[in-house]
């Protein structure tokens, strides 16, 4: 069974509306390729098949708010957590989306600066970046009592990893993240392209780039 058929069977016409909503906000709607994956391949990669839908929704909401579109999105409340939707459609949620920091206690840590440090120290095997430490994501715990918190946390962390990659940060620093870390499963999702082929393409491009620099410097 394809993912598309699984979701259609589970959510009915509202899923069609959801896909149409996503496609209308993507220049190159990668959700189409995602839905053509086999169900059994996904169940071996993740525990919850709803998780990728939240990721696509999170990214779509960001674009939707920027476009200032007006429309009836009540169908989303039929199968997404209400608290998740209310948070990210709010001003607070938009602030979260555009915030390119993580937080060491109450102090912001720039993801751009973390990426810069990684570029300048890509061959320092002893360096541990703040973006790879669970403690610097505890700011997300303020939403712990909200319905769908696990999806809220997942989407925020994935967005931070993607931003770091977009800014040219060396992803090899994530290889030391321990399996019991909240980052570990999400980095695996990113690096294996479980939700998005763009993720795995960016992962391999990043790895190839820094491997080439490393071997060029040490030849």
C-alpha positions, 0 to 999 in steps of 0.5 A: 500500500502507498502512503497516499492510500493509507492516509486517504483511508484514514482521514478521508476527504479532509486529507485531500484538502490538506494535500491541496493546501500543502501543494498550493504553498510549495514551489516544488511540491515534494509531498507528491513524491513522499505520498508515493512511498510504500507504507511498509518502508515508512513503518520500518523507519518511524513509529508514528505515520502522522509525524511527517504530516505535522512536519509538512504542515509546520513548513506550510504554515510558515509560508501561509502566514507570510503570504497573508492568504485568507481561507477556511482551514477548519478541515485541519482540525479534523485530524491535527492536534488543536493545540499544535494548530493554535500555537503555530497559527498565532503570533507566538508560533510565528515568532518561534518559526522565524527565531534562528536561535537555540537557548542556553538557559535564557541566553540566545545562541545564534544558529548562524554563529554555530554554523560559522564555528563549525566551518572554522573548526570542521577538523576539531574532533574535540569540539562540541557545538551547543546546537548538538546539546539537549540542554539548549532545546529545553526552551521548548518544554514550556509547551509540554502541557499542550496537546501534540507536544511531541510534534511541536518539539519535533518540528522545532528541532528539525527546523533548527537542524535544517537552518544550521544546514542551510547556513553551511554548518558542518553536520558531522558535529551531530555524529556524536549525539547519543542515542538517548538524546532528543536530537538523535531520532530527529537527526536520523530522520533528517539524515535519512530523508525519512520525511523529505528527499530534500533533507537527504540531498542536503545531508549528502551535499554537506558531507561531501563538501566537508570531506572534500575540504578535509582530504584536500587539506590533509593530502 
